[in-house]
Amino acid sequence: MTESPLPWPKLSSRHDPSLILFRPRWDRLVNPRTSQPMERLVLETPDWVNVVALTDEDELVLVKQFRFGTSRVTIEIPGGMVDRGESHADAARRELREETGYEARAWRYLGAVEPNPAFHDNLCHHWLATGCKRVSEHLELDAGEDIVVYREPLASVAERVRAGEIRHVLVHSALQRVVDLFGVSGARRAD
Amino acid sequence: MTESPLPWPKLSSRHDPSLILFRPRWDRLVNPRTSQPMERLVLETPDWVNVVALTDEDELVLVKQFRFGTSRVTIEIPGGMVDRGESHADAARRELREETGYEARAWRYLGAVEPNPAFHDNLCHHWLATGCKRVSEHLELDAGEDIVVYREPLASVAERVRAGEIRHVLVHSALQRVVDLFGVSGARRAD
């Protein structure tokens, strides 16, 4: 394994209902089964993109970063939010360049998933980028990012997924459209 | 297709930062790259479970429900939150029984994923339940649920995933450990 970003020292912690990544909205709805009105929460969220970025040597371009939700350094594929007015195709190219310094020879759309239709209103779009090459050593990181970029053979990454070292479901979802992560070819039985 | 739950009429909508499904927490952290302190949001979230529930006829037990985030009726596998003090194994059995009225002959753990390590601190545990049979016509639904249960052959559900009719990434993630949803056997090329 390569170098890893450092864990972020925690100075303090407080509970506060204001948010940044999302815009919380309460909808007042009627349950048609009971005719009972109730309020339900929606976190309005911009669409997300992530990128399966392969070099000509069949290596994946990966990012390691400290994640605030789980307080752990994760291995992920590059990705981020689609900016207002930006297409998800453009966002995929921008995130790859900003987060890794790589550009690709060819792009193919892999489809979209709902991160969680219970409370998010957004999609995460998956892209495949091939023929990736590093074009810049300079990463355009914002103040909230500290990223280490590295490459790893695709087969080895699939092994890390099976071993539970890579657990981000949106990373699995994108990779799964390129490689059969779990080696299943039909239904498996529990009994 | 079978009957579908009705869309829920919206009476009104308001923005309010208070939450129920999560407990928002702001952590004050230092970015080791810049030594700059900053606040980052964590949504403290209970673990989730979902269940790939198969009958002896290789049919999946599925639930249709109106989802508030996307304002659409979705097709999903049964699942929900792990209660405080409950094991995820027990939660899987409980959610299957409460949401569908089914019980299983055998259970096998399929592993866990991080729904989003950027802001959630939880895991979603996937379970495979086989030999499923309906033991009750009565569903134990809370006031916020209106669910239609039906069965569909596993192969036909995989086709729905490929067609984009089933898009919930946590549903894909569980199913993917039982059947190769996207029919990939190695890396695919964009060029």
Interface residues (C-beta under 8 A of the other chain):
Chain A: P5 L6 P7 W8 P9 K10 L11 S12 S13 R14 H15 D16 P17 S18 L19 I20 L21 R23 P24 R25 W26 D27 R28 L29 V30 N31 P32 R33 T34 Q36 P37 M38 R40 L41 V42 L43 L54 D58 R67 F68 G69 T70 S71 R72 T74 A104 R105 A106 W107 R108 G111 A112 V113 E114 P115 N116 P117 A118 F119 H120 D121 L123 C124 L128 A129 T130 G131 L141 A143 G144 E145 D146 L154 G164 R167 H168 V169 L170 H172 S173 Q176 R177 V178 V179 D180 L181 F182 V184 S185 G186 A187 R188 R189 A190 D191
Chain B: P5 L6 W8 P9 K10 L11 S12 S13 R14 H15 D16 P17 S18 L19 I20 L21 R23 P24 R25 W26 D27 R28 L29 V30 N31 P32 R33 T34 Q36 P37 M38 R40 L41 V42 L43 L54 D58 R67 F68 G69 T70 S71 R72 T74 A104 R105 A106 W107 R108 G111 A112 V113 E114 P115 N116 P117 A118 F119 H120 D121 L123 C124 L128 A129 T130 G131 L141 A143 G144 E145 D146 L154 G164 R167 H168 V169 L170 H172 S173 Q176 R177 V178 V179 D180 L181 F182 V184 S185 G186 A187 R188 R189 A190 D191
